[in-house]
């Protein structure tokens, strides 16, 4: 069961699932919704300040579809996934990485061999 949990919460799998959702089924629903929404606004139906929309109306519809789709995917997929991932796989505590600690020890040993004080060296 633990291996399955690790598989499901792996970052690449969720990224792929989000891409599939955006690219297929969900896109059609949002496109239909924004087409309905833009048809309800009289100034966007056929003209915009006396200028026919034509391709601009299609672009506006696609832009609204994308924004709505991105918001829904973010709030209903990405945010819950991030909370679950952080719960089961908490981020590493802040601190000095192990390789940096080893390099600092080597630096201190070399300085001690040369008779130099290590107090003047900074830990960066």
C-alpha positions as CSV (number, residue, x, y, z in Angstrom):
1,X,0.0,0.0,0.0
2,X,2.9,2.3,0.8
3,X,4.4,1.8,-2.7
4,X,1.0,2.6,-4.3
5,X,0.8,5.8,-2.3
6,X,4.3,6.8,-3.4
7,X,3.3,6.1,-7.0
8,X,0.2,8.2,-6.9
9,X,1.8,11.1,-5.1
10,X,4.8,11.3,-7.5
11,X,5.0,14.7,-9.1
12,X,5.2,13.5,-12.8
13,X,2.1,11.5,-12.6
14,X,0.0,14.4,-11.3
15,X,1.5,16.7,-13.9
16,X,0.5,14.3,-16.6
17,X,-3.0,13.9,-15.2
18,X,-3.5,17.7,-15.1
19,X,-2.3,18.0,-18.7
20,X,-4.7,15.3,-19.9
21,X,-7.6,17.0,-18.1
22,X,-6.8,20.4,-19.6
23,X,-6.3,19.0,-23.1
24,X,-9.4,16.8,-23.4
25,X,-12.6,16.5,-21.5
26,X,-12.4,19.6,-19.4
27,X,-11.6,21.9,-22.2
28,X,-14.8,21.1,-24.0
29,X,-16.9,21.9,-20.9
30,X,-15.3,25.2,-20.3
31,X,-15.4,26.2,-23.9
32,X,-19.1,25.6,-24.0
33,X,-19.6,27.5,-20.8
34,X,-17.7,30.6,-22.0
35,X,-19.5,30.5,-25.3
36,X,-22.8,30.6,-23.3
37,X,-21.4,33.3,-21.1
38,X,-20.2,35.6,-24.0
39,X,-23.6,35.1,-25.7
40,X,-25.3,36.5,-22.7
41,X,-23.3,39.8,-22.8
42,X,-24.9,41.9,-25.5
43,X,-21.9,44.0,-26.4
44,X,-19.8,40.8,-26.9
45,X,-22.4,39.0,-29.0
46,X,-21.8,40.6,-32.4
47,X,-20.0,43.9,-32.0
48,X,-17.7,45.6,-29.6
49,X,-18.2,49.4,-29.7
50,X,-19.4,49.2,-33.3
51,X,-16.6,46.9,-34.5
52,X,-17.5,43.4,-35.5
53,X,-15.8,40.9,-33.3
54,X,-15.2,38.1,-35.9
55,X,-11.9,36.5,-35.0
56,X,-11.5,38.7,-31.9
57,X,-14.7,37.1,-30.5
58,X,-13.2,33.7,-31.1
59,X,-10.0,34.8,-29.4
60,X,-11.9,36.3,-26.4
61,X,-13.9,33.1,-26.1
62,X,-10.7,31.0,-26.1
63,X,-9.0,33.4,-23.6
64,X,-12.0,33.2,-21.2
65,X,-12.0,29.4,-21.6
66,X,-8.3,29.1,-20.7
67,X,-8.6,31.4,-17.7
68,X,-11.6,29.5,-16.3
69,X,-10.0,26.2,-17.0
70,X,-6.8,27.1,-15.4
71,X,-8.5,28.4,-12.3
72,X,-10.6,25.3,-11.9
73,X,-7.6,23.0,-12.4
74,X,-5.5,25.0,-9.9
75,X,-8.1,25.1,-7.2
76,X,-9.5,21.6,-7.6
77,X,-6.4,19.6,-8.6
78,X,-3.2,21.4,-7.8
79,X,-4.0,22.9,-4.4
80,X,-5.5,19.6,-3.0
81,X,-2.6,17.6,-4.4
82,X,0.0,19.9,-2.9
83,X,-1.7,19.7,0.5
84,X,-1.7,15.9,0.4
85,X,1.9,15.7,-0.9
86,X,3.1,18.0,1.9
87,X,1.2,15.9,4.5
88,X,2.7,12.6,3.4
89,X,6.0,13.9,2.1
90,X,6.9,16.9,4.2
91,X,9.7,19.1,2.7
92,X,13.2,18.7,4.1
93,X,13.8,20.9,7.2
94,X,16.0,23.9,6.5
95,X,19.6,23.6,7.3
96,X,23.0,23.0,5.8
97,X,23.1,20.2,3.3
98,X,25.3,17.2,4.1
99,X,27.7,17.8,1.3
100,X,28.3,21.3,2.5
101,X,29.0,20.1,6.0
102,X,31.6,17.7,4.7
103,X,33.2,20.4,2.6
104,X,33.3,22.7,5.7
105,X,35.0,19.9,7.7
106,X,37.6,19.4,5.0
107,X,38.2,23.1,4.9
108,X,38.6,23.2,8.7
109,X,41.0,20.2,8.7
110,X,43.1,21.7,5.9
111,X,43.3,25.0,7.8
112,X,44.3,23.2,11.0
113,X,47.1,21.3,9.2
114,X,48.5,24.6,8.0
115,X,48.2,26.2,11.4
116,X,45.7,28.7,10.4
117,X,42.8,29.6,12.8
118,X,39.4,28.6,11.5
119,X,37.6,31.4,13.3
120,X,38.2,33.8,10.5
121,X,36.5,31.5,7.9
122,X,32.9,32.0,7.2
123,X,30.4,29.2,6.8
124,X,28.7,29.9,3.5
